[in-house]
Amino acid sequence: MKSIDSFQCKRCGTCCKWEGPVRVSEQEISAIAQFLNIPEDDFIRDHTVLAPDRKSLSLMEKEDGSCVYYDDEAKACILQSVKPQQCKDFPKAWSFPGWDKLCEGGKALHEE
């Protein structure tokens, strides 16, 4: 298997469809609200929820647990230019069990 350092995103959306909180910092909230052209208070009220551990805010999820900002048809994050650091850090700083078998970029790590 190739090193995780050689991982290249194929924009398959697997990480965006994985259930779990996408935590957002104050700076990320500000950037996303500005990008969406809405007041920060409105963004917080209408687009975030309290994370399960009650220590931060998280982006809302679709009913299936996937991110509301992932566009399946376009295979792209609507927030690409301002997406949270947590999203940018996949899979080097976080991942989920079996991610490399589901993610197109992860599968490529197994190719010789």
N, C-alpha and C positions, 0 to 999 in steps of 0.2 A: 504494500500500500504506500502511495506517495505521502509525503509530509503534508500536514494541515496547512503549512505555509504556502503550498502550491494551490490551495483551494481557489477556484474562480467561480463566481456566481453565474448561474445559467438562467436566472430569473424564472425558475420553475414555480416559485411561490410556496414551496413546502413549508419554509420557516414562518411565512405569514399566515399559514392555515393551521399552525400548531396552537392548541389552546394554551392559555396562560397570559398573565398580565404583561403588557408592554408599558413599563414604567416611563413616566415623562418628568423631566426636571422643570424647574421654573423657567429656565432659559429655553428649553424645548417647547414648552407651552406657549411662550411668547412668540417664538419663531413660527410655530405652526399656526397660531391664531392670525398672525400678520400675513402669512402665506395664504390662508383661507379668507383673508380680508374680513375678519369678524373680531369683535372685542374679546379680550382674554377671558373676562368673566363669563361671557356667553359660551366660549369654547369649553371652559372648565365645566360649566353647568350642563351643556348639551352633548359634549363629546368625550368626557372622561368619567371614570368611576373610581371609587376608593379601592385600592388594591386589597386583595384578600388579607394581607397581614396588617392592613390599616396604617402603613407607614409612608405611603405615597399615592399619587394618582396614577391611573393607568388608562390607556386608550380603550374606548369601548370596543366590544367584540360583536360579531354577528352571532346569531343563534347557535351556529355550529362551532363557535369558538375562534373562528378566523378573524383577522383584522378587518375592520370596516374600511380601511384605506387601501386594501389590496384589490386591484381591478383584475378579475380573472380573465376577462376578454382581452385586455391589453397586455396581460402578464406583466404588470408593473405596479409599483407603489405610487399612489396618487401624491404622496408626500415625499417623493424621492429626494428632492433638493433640501428638504428640512426634516427628513425622517430621524426618529430618535436614535441616540447612540446605541441603545440596546439592539436595534435592528442592524445597524452598521457592524456590530461586533459578532454577528453570527457567521460561522460556527466557532471562531477562534476564542471568544470569551464566554460563550454559552452555547449549548446545544441540547438536544433531547435524545433519549435512547433510540438508537437505530436511525438517526438522522441521515447518516451517510449511505444508507440503503434506499432511502426515500427521495433524497435531494439529488437533482441532476448533477450539481457540482460535486457532491459527495461520492456519487457513483463513479465519477471520473477519477477520483483518487484511487480507486481500486483497479483501474485499467493499467496495463503495463505497456 
